[in-house]
Amino acid sequence: MVDQPDIHNDDWNGVVDNPWRRLRQFTAARIGLGRSGISLPTKEMLEFQLAHAQARDAVHTPLDFSALTQQLETLAEQYPLLNEEPPLKLHSEAVDRMTYLQRPDLGRRLDEASRVLLQQEQQTPEQPFDLALVIADGLSATAIAHNAVPFIQALCEELNADKQEWTLAPITLVEQARVAVGDDVGELLNAKTVLVLIGERPGLSSPDSLGLYLTWAPVRGLTDARRNCISNVRPEGLNFSEAAHKAGYLLRESRRLQLSGVQLKDRSGALLESADDMAASTEKTATLEHSSAAADNTITTESGQPSALHSTAEAKNFLLS
């Protein structure tokens, strides 16, 4: 029998609590919402409507490319690793947002003007770039506006710490773009690897989720089987430092093995666990050594209490007394 609320209790607010609500401390999912009669509580319904509105705004709000360009230029002044050329503004074959949503295929290709820009204005070097960074608005301009620059900053820190040298192509900003547009950009810029930063499809608890897609030897027509994905990059998900560590690992392995996609496995977590285990082992060893040394220098007095002797001289003096 279902417990009935005590409506005569002064503390009762009209909402029947759900015992599963305590699980919300572990997840942003909407569970244990409670009920008011046969309906959701007003507070939960309003929060749902707000989240839905935020998700719609993330899809339909245009990305401020001018502001993003300024932030990237400022970042390039701090990190010489980034190409000194200003970011290049490109566009997919999807002419507007409605076309982009209805024709995913058009978002996967650069329009002719963008292809000409990369072919004519960018001098393709004889030595290819190691990496091309592509920023695409995708399905969430909010994700790019909030997370793209902080992630690139973390990635620069990761690559600067690498023993190998990295040469980066000019950053490109692509409007109305999907993941595969990075293949066009990487091919035209003569880049060995392309890393696409794109706004992921927003959820009702994550309207600002950033996705990363890595492809070795990008050319038009590759399938998703040739890509590695790192998703949910945002402060409430995979933080920038961890995402940069994963991306750095995949970039190094991709260059070493000259492949990407299903053949390239992300074992960055195993490296972190190994480092943590090594640190814990070192700390444990140091503790044991310290305890052993302390035991060697500890004797029992006439009162039966241990007395620590801090030096060999003290020990000799005690024994001779």
C-alpha positions, 0 to 999 in steps of 0.5 A: 500500500502506498503511503499517503501524505499527512495533509494536516501536517504544517510542514507538508507543502503539497508535494509527495517526496520520492525516496529515489531523490537522494540519488540525484547527488550522483547525477543531473538526470531527472529522477526522484522528482516527487509528485503533487497529486498525479502531476509533477511538482510546479518547481520541477516542471518549471526547471524542465521547461527552462532546460528545454528552452536552454537546449533550444537556444543552444541549437538556434543561437548563432555563434559570435565568431568575432568575439571568438576570433578576438579570444583566439588571437589573445590566446595566440599571444600567450602560446607561440605554439599556435599559428601566428596567422589569424583564424580563418572564417569558413562556411559549409554548404548549408546556407542557413540554420534551417538548411543545416538542420534539414540537410546534414550532408551539406554541413559536412562539406565546405562551400566553394568560397571557403575551399578557394580561400584555403587553396589560394590564400594559404600557402600549403607548406612542403612540410605538412602541419602536424595538426589543424584545429577546426572549431565548428558551431555544430548543434550548440553555439553555447558549447563553443562560446563557453568551452573552446578557448579554455580547452585549447589553452589546456591543449597548448599546455599539454603539447608544450610539455611533449618532447616532440615538436608540434606545428599547427596550421591556422585555426579555422572557424566553420559556420553551420558545420558538422564533424566531417567538415574537418576532413575538407579543412585538414586536406586543404591545409595539408595537415597530418591530423585534424582535431574538430571542436564542435558543439554537441547535440544539447541534452536537457541537463547539458546544453553546453557540451563540447565534442572533440573528433580526431582524424589522421590523414583527413580527406573528404569522404572518410567515415566515422570509423576513422575518427576518435571522439572525446565527448562532454567536455565542460566544467560539469563533465570532462574537465579541460585538463582531463580532456586535453590529456586524453587528446594529447595521448591520442594525438601522440599515438596517432602520429606514432602509429599513423592511424586513428579511429577504431584501430586507435584505443584510448589508454590514457586512463591506464597511464593515469592509473599507473602514475597514481599507483606509482605515486602511492607505491613510492609514498608507501615505501617512504612511510615503511622506510621511515617507520623502520628507521624509527623502530631501529632507533627506539628502545624501551626505558625502565618504565616500559615506555618507548623512547625514540633515539634520534641519532647513533650517538644518543643510542651509544650514550644510552647503552653506556649509561 
